[in-house]
Amino acid sequence: MRELLNVLYVMTQGSVLHVEHDTLRVEVDGETRFRAPLMRLSGVVVFGRVTLTPFLIQRCAEDGRSLVWLDSHGRFRARVEGQTRGNVLLRRAQHLALSDSDQTTRLARQFVAGKVQNSRQVVLRAARDAPTSADRAALSAVSERLASSLERLRQADDLGQVLGCEGEAGRAYFSALRAMVRADPSLAPAGRTRRPPRDPANALLSFLYALLRSECSAALEGVGLDPQVGYLHCLRPGRPALALDLMEELRPVVADRLAVNLLNRRQLRAEHFDVQPGGATYLSEEGRRLVLTAYQKRKEEEIKHRALRQTLPLGLVPHVQARLLARHLRGDLDVYLPYLHH
């Protein structure tokens, strides 16, 4: 159980939530594990096999307090909000921001800044662990290129310039990812390929990105934002543009580092990938099972969130970022603060 930004997140399976004398109580196996005054909470988010009593649901609906149900993997299932329809105003603010080119640029710049800064942290960590001085020098050079991209990004004053900085940083970063995969160079990425992925590393990255995109969509749905209306990624039917925006800053620390670790530790090997006629490469069923297990463990790792100054599981970061974004769009925060890993 974690309370973040006045929202209670319940991840303990088998928990039962009920209200008693204006206090929300969380019980596990008949033992009270958490209690808080209802008036302190603006929402409750539950994962997987968690029970809410009918009276608690009714009380939250009456008070305008949101309830969000996610499955155990973080996929969105439902939301209850009662008669107070704050989402209408929030989604109106979301659409109005898209009509304002300056605000669109500022938001896109923040998403890309988070991505490039976190990418640089991944590269710097790899440089510290590099086995040879030549590898360290090559990775350090990439980190300098990423730092230069960040400097240029600060001066970007339209979306085209922001996208240019992102593309430049992305090319430098993926050249470093290839150098990071050392256990079996045949599994390393030769640049970014997708639809379909053309090598094992890209197959692994595409699978992890799909998992992360699903969680970002769920986080946005949970706060009442439309995952399809984004700022960095253009709008297309059926495309979760805002989820793609949100996941940019999270890709390096959630997906990329995990992919490199799985390959370097030989937890994933050549036999865990299927190569199709024509070169398309995908994870095998066994490979997907191994990745899903490792991904769940990665999400349970505790991190320090700089903006909140609190420790929380990495898996809750998309939900925190979605709420920070919603607060910014409503005007409660002057600027959207991307997640920065350290």
C-alpha positions in Angstrom: 0.0 0.0 0.0 1.4 3.4 -1.0 -0.2 6.9 -0.7 1.2 9.2 -3.4 -0.2 12.6 -4.3 -3.2 11.9 -2.1 -4.0 8.7 -4.0 -3.9 5.3 -2.4 -2.4 2.5 -4.5 -3.1 -1.0 -3.3 -1.0 -3.8 -4.8 -1.1 -6.4 -2.1 -3.2 -9.4 -3.4 -6.1 -10.5 -1.2 -6.5 -7.0 0.4 -10.0 -5.9 1.4 -10.9 -2.2 1.5 -13.8 -0.9 3.6 -14.9 2.3 5.3 -15.4 2.7 9.0 -16.3 6.0 10.6 -15.0 8.1 7.7 -11.8 6.2 7.7 -10.6 3.9 4.9 -9.2 0.6 6.2 -7.1 -2.0 4.3 -7.2 -5.5 5.7 -5.1 -8.5 4.7 -6.0 -11.8 6.2 -8.1 -10.1 8.8 -5.3 -7.8 9.9 -5.5 -4.0 9.4 -2.4 -3.0 7.3 -3.3 0.6 6.5 -5.8 3.3 7.5 -6.4 6.9 6.4 -9.2 9.5 6.8 -11.3 9.4 3.6 -11.1 13.2 3.4 -7.4 12.9 2.8 -7.7 10.7 -0.3 -8.7 12.0 -3.7 -8.6 8.5 -5.3 -7.9 4.8 -4.9 -6.2 2.6 -7.4 -6.2 -1.2 -6.9 -4.2 -3.9 -8.8 -5.4 -7.4 -9.3 -7.2 -9.4 -6.6 -8.3 -6.6 -4.3 -11.8 -6.3 -2.9 -13.7 -3.1 -2.2 -16.9 -3.3 -0.2 -20.1 -2.0 -1.8 -20.5 0.7 0.9 -17.0 2.0 0.2 -17.7 2.1 -3.6 -20.9 4.0 -2.9 -19.3 6.4 -0.5 -16.5 7.2 -2.9 -18.9 7.8 -5.7 -21.0 10.1 -3.6 -17.9 12.1 -2.6 -16.6 12.4 -6.1 -13.5 10.3 -5.2 -12.2 8.2 -8.1 -11.8 4.4 -7.9 -9.7 2.7 -10.5 -9.3 -1.0 -11.1 -6.2 -2.4 -12.9 -5.3 -6.1 -13.4 -2.2 -7.5 -11.7 -0.1 -6.6 -14.7 -1.2 -2.9 -14.6 -3.7 -3.0 -17.5 -6.7 -0.7 -17.1 -10.0 -2.4 -16.4 -12.5 0.2 -15.0 -13.0 3.5 -13.3 -15.9 4.8 -11.1 -16.3 8.5 -10.3 -19.9 9.1 -9.4 -21.7 12.3 -10.2 -18.7 14.6 -10.1 -17.4 14.7 -13.7 -14.0 16.3 -13.3 -12.8 14.4 -16.3 -14.8 16.6 -18.7 -12.8 19.7 -17.6 -9.5 17.8 -17.6 -10.0 16.4 -21.1 -11.1 19.9 -22.3 -7.8 21.2 -20.9 -6.0 18.3 -22.7 -7.5 19.2 -26.0 -7.0 23.0 -25.5 -3.3 22.4 -24.9 -3.1 20.6 -28.2 -4.5 23.7 -29.9 -1.8 25.9 -28.3 1.5 25.4 -30.3 3.5 26.9 -27.5 2.1 24.6 -24.8 2.4 21.6 -27.2 6.1 22.4 -27.7 6.7 22.9 -24.0 5.2 19.5 -23.2 7.0 17.7 -26.0 10.2 19.3 -24.9 9.7 17.9 -21.4 9.0 14.4 -22.6 12.1 14.4 -24.8 14.2 16.0 -22.0 13.3 13.2 -19.7 14.1 10.6 -22.3 17.5 12.0 -23.2 18.5 12.6 -19.6 17.5 9.0 -18.6 19.2 7.6 -21.7 22.4 9.4 -20.7 22.2 7.9 -17.2 22.0 4.4 -18.8 25.0 5.1 -21.0 27.1 6.6 -18.1 26.3 3.5 -16.0 27.4 1.3 -18.8 30.6 3.3 -19.2 31.4 2.7 -15.5 30.9 -1.0 -16.0 32.7 -1.3 -19.3 35.4 -4.0 -19.4 38.0 -2.0 -21.5 39.2 1.5 -21.7 38.2 1.6 -25.4 34.6 0.7 -24.5 34.6 3.3 -21.7 35.8 6.0 -24.1 33.2 5.1 -26.7 30.4 5.2 -24.3 31.6 8.4 -22.7 31.7 10.0 -26.1 28.0 9.0 -26.6 27.1 10.5 -23.2 28.7 13.8 -24.4 26.6 13.7 -27.5 23.5 13.2 -25.4 24.5 16.1 -23.2 24.9 18.3 -26.3 21.4 17.2 -27.5 20.0 18.3 -24.1 21.6 21.7 -24.5 20.1 22.2 -28.0 16.8 20.9 -26.7 16.6 23.8 -24.2 16.7 26.2 -27.1 14.1 24.4 -29.2 11.2 26.7 -29.7 8.9 24.6 -32.0 7.9 21.0 -32.3 10.1 20.4 -35.4 13.2 21.4 -33.5 12.2 19.2 -30.6 11.8 16.2 -32.9 15.1 17.0 -34.5 16.9 16.9 -31.1 15.1 13.6 -30.2 16.2 12.0 -33.5 19.8 13.1 -33.0 19.9 11.8 -29.5 18.1 8.5 -30.5 20.7 7.7 -33.1 23.6 8.3 -30.6 21.9 6.3 -27.9 21.2 3.2 -30.1 24.8 3.1 -31.2 25.7 2.8 -27.5 23.1 0.1 -26.9 24.9 -2.1 -29.4 28.1 -1.7 -27.4 26.4 -2.5 -24.2 25.4 -6.0 -25.3 28.7 -7.8 -24.6 27.8 -11.4 -23.7 26.8 -12.4 -27.2 27.4 -9.7 -29.9 25.2 -11.7 -32.3 22.2 -10.6 -30.2 23.1 -6.9 -30.2 20.9 -4.4 -32.1 22.1 -3.0 -35.4 20.1 0.2 -35.0 16.4 0.3 -34.2 14.2 -1.8 -36.4 10.5 -2.5 -35.9 7.4 -3.7 -37.8 9.0 -6.2 -37.8 12.1 -6.3 -35.6 15.1 -7.7 -37.5 17.3 -9.0 -34.7 16.9 -10.5 -31.2 17.6 -7.2 -29.3 15.0 -5.3 -31.3 12.5 -8.2 -30.8 13.1 -7.9 -27.0 12.8 -4.1 -27.0 9.6 -4.2 -29.0 8.1 -6.6 -26.6 9.1 -4.6 -23.5 7.9 -1.3 -25.2 4.5 -2.9 -25.8 4.3 -3.8 -22.1 5.3 -0.3 -21.0 2.9 1.3 -23.5 0.0 -0.7 -22.1 0.9 0.5 -18.6 1.2 4.1 -19.6 -2.2 3.9 -21.3 -3.7 2.4 -18.1 -2.1 5.2 -16.0 -3.6 7.9 -18.2 -7.0 6.2 -18.2 -6.8 6.0 -14.5 -6.5 9.8 -14.1 -9.1 10.6 -16.7 -6.8 11.6 -19.6 -7.4 10.4 -23.2 -4.4 8.2 -24.1 -4.9 9.0 -27.8 -4.5 12.8 -27.6 -0.8 13.5 -27.3 1.7 16.3 -28.0 5.0 14.8 -29.1 3.5 12.0 -31.2 1.0 13.0 -33.9 -2.6 11.9 -33.8 -3.7 8.8 -35.8 -6.8 6.7 -35.4 -6.2 4.0 -32.8 -2.8 5.3 -31.8 -2.3 6.0 -28.1 -0.3 9.2 -28.8 -0.2 10.4 -25.2 0.8 7.0 -23.9 3.7 7.0 -26.4 4.6 10.5 -25.1 4.6 9.4 -21.5 6.6 6.3 -22.1 9.5 8.1 -23.8 11.0 9.2 -20.5 10.5 5.7 -19.1 11.9 3.6 -21.9 15.6 3.8 -21.0 15.2 3.0 -17.3 12.3 0.5 -17.4 12.8 -1.3 -20.7 16.3 -0.7 -22.2 18.3 -1.4 -19.0 16.3 -4.6 -18.4 16.9 -5.7 -22.0 20.6 -5.2 -21.8 20.8 -7.0 -18.4 18.8 -10.0 -19.7 21.1 -10.4 -22.6 24.4 -9.8 -20.7 23.4 -12.2 -18.0 22.5 -14.8 -20.6 19.0 -15.2 -19.2 18.0 -14.8 -22.8 19.9 -16.6 -25.5 19.6 -17.3 -29.2 17.2 -20.2 -28.6 14.7 -17.9 -27.0 14.1 -16.1 -30.3 12.3 -17.3 -33.5 13.6 -16.0 -36.8 10.9 -16.0 -39.5 11.4 -16.3 -43.3 12.4 -12.9 -44.5 14.3 -12.0 -41.3 11.5 -10.9 -38.9 12.5 -11.9 -35.3 10.3 -12.5 -32.3 10.6 -13.9 -28.8 9.6 -17.5 -28.4 6.9 -18.5 -25.9 9.6 -19.5 -23.4 11.4 -16.2 -24.1 8.2 -14.2 -23.4 7.7 -16.0 -20.2 11.2 -15.2 -19.0 10.8 -11.6 -20.0 7.5 -11.2 -18.2 8.9 -12.6 -15.0 11.9 -10.3 -15.1 9.7 -7.3 -16.0 7.5 -7.8 -13.0 10.5 -8.0 -10.7 11.9 -4.9 -12.3 8.7 -3.0 -11.5 8.9 -4.0 -7.9 12.4 -2.4 -7.4 12.3 0.7 -5.1 13.4 4.0 -6.5 13.6 7.5 -5.2 11.3 9.9 -7.1 13.0 13.3 -7.2 9.8 15.4 -7.7 7.9 13.6 -4.8 11.0 13.1 -2.7 9.5 9.7 -1.8 10.6 6.1 -2.3 8.2 3.9 -4.4 8.2 0.9 -6.7 9.3 1.6 -10.2 6.0 0.1 -11.4 4.1 3.1 -9.9 6.1 5.7 -11.8 3.7 5.8 -14.8 0.8 6.5 -12.5 2.6 9.2 -10.7 3.7 10.8 -13.9 0.2 10.7 -15.3 -1.1 12.5 -12.2 1.6 15.1 -12.5 0.7 15.6 -16.2 -3.0 16.0 -15.3 -2.2 18.5 -12.6 -0.2 20.5 -15.1 -3.0 20.5 -17.7 -5.5 21.6 -15.0 -3.2 24.5 -14.1 -2.2 23.2 -10.7 1.5 22.9 -11.7 3.3 25.5 -13.8 5.4 22.8 -15.6 5.2 19.1 -16.2 8.1 17.4 -14.4 9.4 14.3 -16.2 10.7 11.3 -14.3 14.5 11.5 -13.9 16.3 8.4 -12.8 19.6 8.4 -10.9 
